[in-house]
Amino acid sequence: MKLSLSPLLSDILISIYVVVTLFLRIQFEYNNYAISAGYSLVIGLCCVAFLWSLIKLKVLNPNWFGLFNPKPKKS
């Protein structure tokens, strides 16, 4: 059985994930950890790669909150 989330739940989880990762990166840059902007970019790329892989594996099925109209399939 393959795990696949609904489009609305996927959109909500992606939004929460993006906000949390941005918050953590900002906290790491400006608090006592004092990591450089380059390390922050690497961490961001890793987070995006993880999210991209979940979408490619069809675990997350984003609908982008209905902003983009899906292309009709040609028969």
Backbone atoms as SQL, in Angstrom:
CREATE TABLE atoms (id INTEGER PRIMARY KEY, chain TEXT, resi INTEGER, resn TEXT, atom TEXT, x REAL, y REAL, z REAL);
INSERT INTO atoms VALUES
  (1, 'A', 1, 'MET', 'N', 0.840, -1.167, 0.000),
  (2, 'A', 1, 'MET', 'CA', 0.000, 0.000, 0.000),
  (3, 'A', 1, 'MET', 'C', 0.894, 1.242, 0.000),
  (4, 'A', 2, 'LYS', 'N', 0.648, 2.123, -0.926),
  (5, 'A', 2, 'LYS', 'CA', 1.448, 3.322, -1.066),
  (6, 'A', 2, 'LYS', 'C', 0.763, 4.483, -0.349),
  (7, 'A', 3, 'LEU', 'N', 1.533, 5.206, 0.453),
  (8, 'A', 3, 'LEU', 'CA', 1.014, 6.352, 1.183),
  (9, 'A', 3, 'LEU', 'C', 0.870, 7.531, 0.234),
  (10, 'A', 4, 'SER', 'N', -0.327, 8.089, 0.159),
  (11, 'A', 4, 'SER', 'CA', -0.592, 9.235, -0.693),
  (12, 'A', 4, 'SER', 'C', -1.592, 10.134, 0.027),
  (13, 'A', 5, 'LEU', 'N', -1.224, 11.392, 0.197),
  (14, 'A', 5, 'LEU', 'CA', -2.072, 12.328, 0.914),
  (15, 'A', 5, 'LEU', 'C', -2.952, 13.105, -0.048),
  (16, 'A', 6, 'SER', 'N', -4.075, 13.588, 0.455),
  (17, 'A', 6, 'SER', 'CA', -4.993, 14.361, -0.374),
  (18, 'A', 6, 'SER', 'C', -4.355, 15.698, -0.760),
  (19, 'A', 7, 'PRO', 'N', -4.825, 16.303, -1.845),
  (20, 'A', 7, 'PRO', 'CA', -4.223, 17.569, -2.297),
  (21, 'A', 7, 'PRO', 'C', -4.314, 18.694, -1.260),
  (22, 'A', 8, 'LEU', 'N', -5.448, 18.822, -0.575),
  (23, 'A', 8, 'LEU', 'CA', -5.580, 19.885, 0.405),
  (24, 'A', 8, 'LEU', 'C', -4.637, 19.669, 1.587),
  (25, 'A', 9, 'LEU', 'N', -4.563, 18.441, 2.073),
  (26, 'A', 9, 'LEU', 'CA', -3.651, 18.129, 3.175),
  (27, 'A', 9, 'LEU', 'C', -2.202, 18.314, 2.740),
  (28, 'A', 10, 'SER', 'N', -1.888, 17.959, 1.512),
  (29, 'A', 10, 'SER', 'CA', -0.536, 18.158, 0.983),
  (30, 'A', 10, 'SER', 'C', -0.188, 19.644, 0.946),
  (31, 'A', 11, 'ASP', 'N', -1.117, 20.481, 0.490),
  (32, 'A', 11, 'ASP', 'CA', -0.876, 21.921, 0.443),
  (33, 'A', 11, 'ASP', 'C', -0.630, 22.489, 1.835),
  (34, 'A', 12, 'ILE', 'N', -1.413, 22.048, 2.797),
  (35, 'A', 12, 'ILE', 'CA', -1.261, 22.533, 4.166),
  (36, 'A', 12, 'ILE', 'C', 0.079, 22.093, 4.744),
  (37, 'A', 13, 'LEU', 'N', 0.448, 20.830, 4.555),
  (38, 'A', 13, 'LEU', 'CA', 1.724, 20.338, 5.074),
  (39, 'A', 13, 'LEU', 'C', 2.912, 21.023, 4.421),
  (40, 'A', 14, 'ILE', 'N', 2.838, 21.268, 3.122),
  (41, 'A', 14, 'ILE', 'CA', 3.923, 21.959, 2.419),
  (42, 'A', 14, 'ILE', 'C', 4.062, 23.386, 2.942),
  (43, 'A', 15, 'SER', 'N', 2.949, 24.069, 3.149),
  (44, 'A', 15, 'SER', 'CA', 2.996, 25.435, 3.666),
  (45, 'A', 15, 'SER', 'C', 3.614, 25.486, 5.059),
  (46, 'A', 16, 'ILE', 'N', 3.208, 24.571, 5.924),
  (47, 'A', 16, 'ILE', 'CA', 3.768, 24.519, 7.272),
  (48, 'A', 16, 'ILE', 'C', 5.253, 24.203, 7.215),
  (49, 'A', 17, 'TYR', 'N', 5.642, 23.253, 6.370),
  (50, 'A', 17, 'TYR', 'CA', 7.042, 22.862, 6.228),
  (51, 'A', 17, 'TYR', 'C', 7.905, 24.040, 5.776),
  (52, 'A', 18, 'VAL', 'N', 7.427, 24.795, 4.798),
  (53, 'A', 18, 'VAL', 'CA', 8.189, 25.928, 4.278),
  (54, 'A', 18, 'VAL', 'C', 8.345, 27.012, 5.346),
  (55, 'A', 19, 'VAL', 'N', 7.273, 27.322, 6.054),
  (56, 'A', 19, 'VAL', 'CA', 7.332, 28.362, 7.088),
  (57, 'A', 19, 'VAL', 'C', 8.270, 27.942, 8.219),
  (58, 'A', 20, 'VAL', 'N', 8.186, 26.691, 8.653),
  (59, 'A', 20, 'VAL', 'CA', 9.040, 26.213, 9.747),
  (60, 'A', 20, 'VAL', 'C', 10.512, 26.202, 9.332),
  (61, 'A', 21, 'THR', 'N', 10.805, 25.726, 8.129),
  (62, 'A', 21, 'THR', 'CA', 12.202, 25.687, 7.708),
  (63, 'A', 21, 'THR', 'C', 12.774, 27.095, 7.533),
  (64, 'A', 22, 'LEU', 'N', 11.982, 28.029, 7.006),
  (65, 'A', 22, 'LEU', 'CA', 12.458, 29.410, 6.901),
  (66, 'A', 22, 'LEU', 'C', 12.699, 30.003, 8.285),
  (67, 'A', 23, 'PHE', 'N', 11.793, 29.746, 9.223),
  (68, 'A', 23, 'PHE', 'CA', 11.967, 30.240, 10.586),
  (69, 'A', 23, 'PHE', 'C', 13.236, 29.684, 11.215),
  (70, 'A', 24, 'LEU', 'N', 13.471, 28.381, 11.054),
  (71, 'A', 24, 'LEU', 'CA', 14.670, 27.775, 11.633),
  (72, 'A', 24, 'LEU', 'C', 15.942, 28.317, 11.000),
  (73, 'A', 25, 'ARG', 'N', 15.931, 28.511, 9.692),
  (74, 'A', 25, 'ARG', 'CA', 17.114, 29.064, 9.028),
  (75, 'A', 25, 'ARG', 'C', 17.405, 30.480, 9.510),
  (76, 'A', 26, 'ILE', 'N', 16.373, 31.290, 9.688),
  (77, 'A', 26, 'ILE', 'CA', 16.567, 32.649, 10.186),
  (78, 'A', 26, 'ILE', 'C', 17.086, 32.610, 11.616),
  (79, 'A', 27, 'GLN', 'N', 16.561, 31.711, 12.428),
  (80, 'A', 27, 'GLN', 'CA', 17.029, 31.590, 13.805),
  (81, 'A', 27, 'GLN', 'C', 18.496, 31.157, 13.851),
  (82, 'A', 28, 'PHE', 'N', 18.874, 30.231, 13.002),
  (83, 'A', 28, 'PHE', 'CA', 20.267, 29.784, 12.973),
  (84, 'A', 28, 'PHE', 'C', 21.205, 30.906, 12.530),
  (85, 'A', 29, 'GLU', 'N', 20.765, 31.740, 11.605),
  (86, 'A', 29, 'GLU', 'CA', 21.632, 32.803, 11.106),
  (87, 'A', 29, 'GLU', 'C', 21.831, 33.914, 12.116),
  (88, 'A', 30, 'TYR', 'N', 20.787, 34.272, 12.836),
  (89, 'A', 30, 'TYR', 'CA', 20.857, 35.477, 13.659),
  (90, 'A', 30, 'TYR', 'C', 21.002, 35.214, 15.152),
  (91, 'A', 31, 'ASN', 'N', 20.988, 33.985, 15.595),
  (92, 'A', 31, 'ASN', 'CA', 21.171, 33.707, 17.015),
  (93, 'A', 31, 'ASN', 'C', 22.603, 33.300, 17.305),
  (94, 'A', 32, 'ASN', 'N', 22.798, 32.596, 18.363),
  (95, 'A', 32, 'ASN', 'CA', 24.126, 32.234, 18.842),
  (96, 'A', 32, 'ASN', 'C', 24.867, 31.281, 17.915),
  (97, 'A', 33, 'TYR', 'N', 24.171, 30.618, 17.007),
  (98, 'A', 33, 'TYR', 'CA', 24.835, 29.639, 16.156),
  (99, 'A', 33, 'TYR', 'C', 25.729, 30.301, 15.125),
  (100, 'A', 34, 'ALA', 'N', 25.330, 31.449, 14.641),
  (101, 'A', 34, 'ALA', 'CA', 26.118, 32.269, 13.718),
  (102, 'A', 34, 'ALA', 'C', 26.673, 31.473, 12.538),
  (103, 'A', 35, 'ILE', 'N', 25.785, 30.775, 11.830),
  (104, 'A', 35, 'ILE', 'CA', 26.220, 30.110, 10.610),
  (105, 'A', 35, 'ILE', 'C', 26.188, 31.127, 9.475),
  (106, 'A', 36, 'SER', 'N', 26.968, 30.885, 8.470),
  (107, 'A', 36, 'SER', 'CA', 27.040, 31.844, 7.365),
  (108, 'A', 36, 'SER', 'C', 25.845, 31.679, 6.428),
  (109, 'A', 37, 'ALA', 'N', 25.702, 32.629, 5.536),
  (110, 'A', 37, 'ALA', 'CA', 24.612, 32.582, 4.571),
  (111, 'A', 37, 'ALA', 'C', 24.772, 31.398, 3.621),
  (112, 'A', 38, 'GLY', 'N', 26.011, 31.018, 3.332),
  (113, 'A', 38, 'GLY', 'CA', 26.257, 29.858, 2.460),
  (114, 'A', 38, 'GLY', 'C', 25.727, 28.568, 3.069),
  (115, 'A', 39, 'TYR', 'N', 25.974, 28.384, 4.361),
  (116, 'A', 39, 'TYR', 'CA', 25.445, 27.195, 5.027),
  (117, 'A', 39, 'TYR', 'C', 23.926, 27.227, 5.061),
  (118, 'A', 40, 'SER', 'N', 23.365, 28.410, 5.251),
  (119, 'A', 40, 'SER', 'CA', 21.912, 28.530, 5.250),
  (120, 'A', 40, 'SER', 'C', 21.329, 28.145, 3.887),
  (121, 'A', 41, 'LEU', 'N', 22.009, 28.539, 2.823),
  (122, 'A', 41, 'LEU', 'CA', 21.554, 28.162, 1.481),
  (123, 'A', 41, 'LEU', 'C', 21.637, 26.647, 1.268),
  (124, 'A', 42, 'VAL', 'N', 22.693, 26.036, 1.765),
  (125, 'A', 42, 'VAL', 'CA', 22.826, 24.579, 1.641),
  (126, 'A', 42, 'VAL', 'C', 21.721, 23.873, 2.412),
  (127, 'A', 43, 'ILE', 'N', 21.432, 24.349, 3.610),
  (128, 'A', 43, 'ILE', 'CA', 20.346, 23.765, 4.395),
  (129, 'A', 43, 'ILE', 'C', 19.018, 23.942, 3.663),
  (130, 'A', 44, 'GLY', 'N', 18.808, 25.125, 3.083),
  (131, 'A', 44, 'GLY', 'CA', 17.582, 25.377, 2.323),
  (132, 'A', 44, 'GLY', 'C', 17.457, 24.472, 1.113),
  (133, 'A', 45, 'LEU', 'N', 18.554, 24.256, 0.402),
  (134, 'A', 45, 'LEU', 'CA', 18.531, 23.363, -0.761),
  (135, 'A', 45, 'LEU', 'C', 18.224, 21.923, -0.349),
  (136, 'A', 46, 'CYS', 'N', 18.761, 21.501, 0.773),
  (137, 'A', 46, 'CYS', 'CA', 18.465, 20.152, 1.277),
  (138, 'A', 46, 'CYS', 'C', 16.989, 20.010, 1.643),
  (139, 'A', 47, 'CYS', 'N', 16.437, 21.040, 2.254),
  (140, 'A', 47, 'CYS', 'CA', 15.018, 21.005, 2.618),
  (141, 'A', 47, 'CYS', 'C', 14.132, 20.967, 1.371),
  (142, 'A', 48, 'VAL', 'N', 14.503, 21.754, 0.359),
  (143, 'A', 48, 'VAL', 'CA', 13.736, 21.759, -0.887),
  (144, 'A', 48, 'VAL', 'C', 13.870, 20.419, -1.606),
  (145, 'A', 49, 'ALA', 'N', 15.057, 19.829, -1.576),
  (146, 'A', 49, 'ALA', 'CA', 15.254, 18.525, -2.215),
  (147, 'A', 49, 'ALA', 'C', 14.413, 17.448, -1.534),
  (148, 'A', 50, 'PHE', 'N', 14.314, 17.506, -0.216),
  (149, 'A', 50, 'PHE', 'CA', 13.474, 16.548, 0.516),
  (150, 'A', 50, 'PHE', 'C', 12.016, 16.713, 0.115),
  (151, 'A', 51, 'LEU', 'N', 11.541, 17.958, 0.046),
  (152, 'A', 51, 'LEU', 'CA', 10.166, 18.228, -0.349),
  (153, 'A', 51, 'LEU', 'C', 9.910, 17.796, -1.790),
  (154, 'A', 52, 'TRP', 'N', 10.857, 18.082, -2.676),
  (155, 'A', 52, 'TRP', 'CA', 10.735, 17.695, -4.077),
  (156, 'A', 52, 'TRP', 'C', 10.642, 16.170, -4.218),
  (157, 'A', 53, 'SER', 'N', 11.452, 15.458, -3.440),
  (158, 'A', 53, 'SER', 'CA', 11.430, 13.993, -3.539),
  (159, 'A', 53, 'SER', 'C', 10.096, 13.423, -3.061),
  (160, 'A', 54, 'LEU', 'N', 9.502, 14.018, -2.031),
  (161, 'A', 54, 'LEU', 'CA', 8.185, 13.544, -1.583),
  (162, 'A', 54, 'LEU', 'C', 7.110, 13.793, -2.643),
  (163, 'A', 55, 'ILE', 'N', 7.231, 14.899, -3.364),
  (164, 'A', 55, 'ILE', 'CA', 6.266, 15.182, -4.439),
  (165, 'A', 55, 'ILE', 'C', 6.488, 14.225, -5.605),
  (166, 'A', 56, 'LYS', 'N', 7.751, 13.960, -5.963),
  (167, 'A', 56, 'LYS', 'CA', 8.044, 13.045, -7.071),
  (168, 'A', 56, 'LYS', 'C', 7.617, 11.613, -6.765),
  (169, 'A', 57, 'LEU', 'N', 7.695, 11.212, -5.489),
  (170, 'A', 57, 'LEU', 'CA', 7.266, 9.872, -5.092),
  (171, 'A', 57, 'LEU', 'C', 5.759, 9.771, -4.918),
  (172, 'A', 58, 'LYS', 'N', 5.055, 10.866, -5.154),
  (173, 'A', 58, 'LYS', 'CA', 3.595, 10.952, -5.057),
  (174, 'A', 58, 'LYS', 'C', 3.076, 10.735, -3.634),
  (175, 'A', 59, 'VAL', 'N', 3.928, 10.998, -2.640),
  (176, 'A', 59, 'VAL', 'CA', 3.454, 10.982, -1.260),
  (177, 'A', 59, 'VAL', 'C', 2.656, 12.260, -1.020),
  (178, 'A', 60, 'LEU', 'N', 3.193, 13.377, -1.503),
  (179, 'A', 60, 'LEU', 'CA', 2.484, 14.649, -1.457),
  (180, 'A', 60, 'LEU', 'C', 1.925, 14.927, -2.847),
  (181, 'A', 61, 'ASN', 'N', 0.677, 15.352, -2.891),
  (182, 'A', 61, 'ASN', 'CA', 0.017, 15.667, -4.159),
  (183, 'A', 61, 'ASN', 'C', -0.479, 17.110, -4.116),
  (184, 'A', 62, 'PRO', 'N', 0.397, 18.076, -4.313),
  (185, 'A', 62, 'PRO', 'CA', -0.025, 19.469, -4.159),
  (186, 'A', 62, 'PRO', 'C', -0.980, 19.911, -5.257),
  (187, 'A', 63, 'ASN', 'N', -1.936, 20.712, -4.838),
  (188, 'A', 63, 'ASN', 'CA', -2.891, 21.309, -5.756),
  (189, 'A', 63, 'ASN', 'C', -2.610, 22.805, -5.872),
  (190, 'A', 64, 'TRP', 'N', -1.624, 23.293, -5.119),
  (191, 'A', 64, 'TRP', 'CA', -1.220, 24.688, -5.062),
  (192, 'A', 64, 'TRP', 'C', -2.402, 25.584, -4.736),
  (193, 'A', 65, 'PHE', 'N', -3.275, 25.085, -3.858),
  (194, 'A', 65, 'PHE', 'CA', -4.470, 25.791, -3.386),
  (195, 'A', 65, 'PHE', 'C', -5.365, 26.234, -4.535),
  (196, 'A', 66, 'GLY', 'N', -5.325, 25.509, -5.633),
  (197, 'A', 66, 'GLY', 'CA', -6.190, 25.800, -6.773),
  (198, 'A', 66, 'GLY', 'C', -5.768, 27.019, -7.573),
  (199, 'A', 67, 'LEU', 'N', -4.530, 27.480, -7.419),
  (200, 'A', 67, 'LEU', 'CA', -4.090, 28.677, -8.135),
  (201, 'A', 67, 'LEU', 'C', -3.863, 28.425, -9.618),
  (202, 'A', 68, 'PHE', 'N', -3.426, 27.246, -9.949),
  (203, 'A', 68, 'PHE', 'CA', -3.152, 26.934, -11.347),
  (204, 'A', 68, 'PHE', 'C', -4.203, 25.958, -11.855),
  (205, 'A', 69, 'ASN', 'N', -4.725, 26.259, -13.027),
  (206, 'A', 69, 'ASN', 'CA', -5.711, 25.357, -13.628),
  (207, 'A', 69, 'ASN', 'C', -4.978, 24.165, -14.236),
  (208, 'A', 70, 'PRO', 'N', -5.430, 22.954, -13.926),
  (209, 'A', 70, 'PRO', 'CA', -4.763, 21.795, -14.541),
  (210, 'A', 70, 'PRO', 'C', -5.046, 21.740, -16.041),
  (211, 'A', 71, 'LYS', 'N', -4.060, 21.291, -16.779),
  (212, 'A', 71, 'LYS', 'CA', -4.236, 21.166, -18.223),
  (213, 'A', 71, 'LYS', 'C', -5.143, 19.974, -18.497),
  (214, 'A', 72, 'PRO', 'N', -6.100, 20.140, -19.397),
  (215, 'A', 72, 'PRO', 'CA', -6.969, 19.007, -19.723),
  (216, 'A', 72, 'PRO', 'C', -6.164, 17.929, -20.455),
  (217, 'A', 73, 'LYS', 'N', -6.450, 16.680, -20.103),
  (218, 'A', 73, 'LYS', 'CA', -5.731, 15.566, -20.740),
  (219, 'A', 73, 'LYS', 'C', -6.311, 15.332, -22.133),
  (220, 'A', 74, 'LYS', 'N', -5.379, 15.117, -23.053),
  (221, 'A', 74, 'LYS', 'CA', -5.809, 14.834, -24.417),
  (222, 'A', 74, 'LYS', 'C', -6.095, 13.359, -24.543),
  (223, 'A', 75, 'SER', 'N', -7.218, 13.049, -25.159),
  (224, 'A', 75, 'SER', 'CA', -7.587, 11.640, -25.315),
  (225, 'A', 75, 'SER', 'C', -7.140, 11.098, -26.646);
